[in-house]
Amino acid sequence: MPTSAVSARHLIVLGHPAPGSFNHQVAETYQTVARECWQDADIRDLYALDFDPLLRAGASPSPDVEAELAMLQACDVLVFVYPIWFGTPPAIIKGYVERVLGANFRPAYLKSEASAALFHGKRLLTLSSSATSLPWLNERGQWLSLRQAFDTYLANLFGFREAEHVHFESVVEGARENYIAELLGRVKQTARFMCSELARERHARRTALHLDPANS
């Protein structure tokens, strides 16, 4: 793909240990669609990268975190792909949030707007799966707690412009092929919509810049 044609960047952070899993298919499908739309999309397979989720004492980010931060700062949308385990994202995803998103975070930011500027304007999209149904998660309060304590909280804390969450329920071993194909079709729709939104926003910014008298 010619780099000159890239109009937006998607950073796909995948948290599932099994190659070939449904979550891997989701990440790969999203990446394929984004590239078909002439946008850049990188998959960060945390298990394949042997990403260390443990937050350790230290004043500055380690080299692996610095590398992730550089990609995160360059992207327009951060896409989390993970299964819901025990009502929450896997530990490796939470470790990514703590070590990467929180690398430059300071406790004092909680009482100011400084933290909201860290990833200001970027989008946050989550594509999750569960073996149970969404009504089952709702009945036990897990869905609401996940949305509030993870998606909405992260968006507000780090300044993401929005936090969208698409969930795929009843994903179990031996699931019908046509059902999995239907779910992956939703992934394609989600990716196309995101690409369209990013392209529209880029075009609007270029148009505004062109019409600004200060640039004449």
Number of C-alpha atoms within 10 A of each C-alpha: 10 6 9 7 11 14 16 20 22 28 23 25 20 25 27 21 16 11 12 9 11 21 23 20 15 23 26 18 16 27 22 17 19 24 17 13 18 20 21 22 23 18 18 18 19 18 15 13 9 9 17 15 17 13 14 10 7 7 8 10 17 13 9 13 17 15 12 16 19 11 15 20 15 13 20 19 25 21 24 21 27 27 23 19 12 9 15 18 19 16 13 21 21 17 17 22 16 15 24 23 19 18 18 13 17 10 8 10 13 12 8 9 14 15 21 19 12 18 20 15 15 21 21 23 23 18 22 19 24 19 14 14 14 16 11 12 17 12 10 11 12 17 19 13 16 17 16 13 12 16 19 17 15 19 21 16 19 22 21 24 15 17 20 14 14 14 19 21 19 13 19 13 9 6 10 11 9 9 12 16 11 12 18 19 14 17 23 19 14 17 21 17 13 17 25 14 12 20 17 12 13 14 13 12 12 12 11 11 13 12 11 10 8 7 7 7
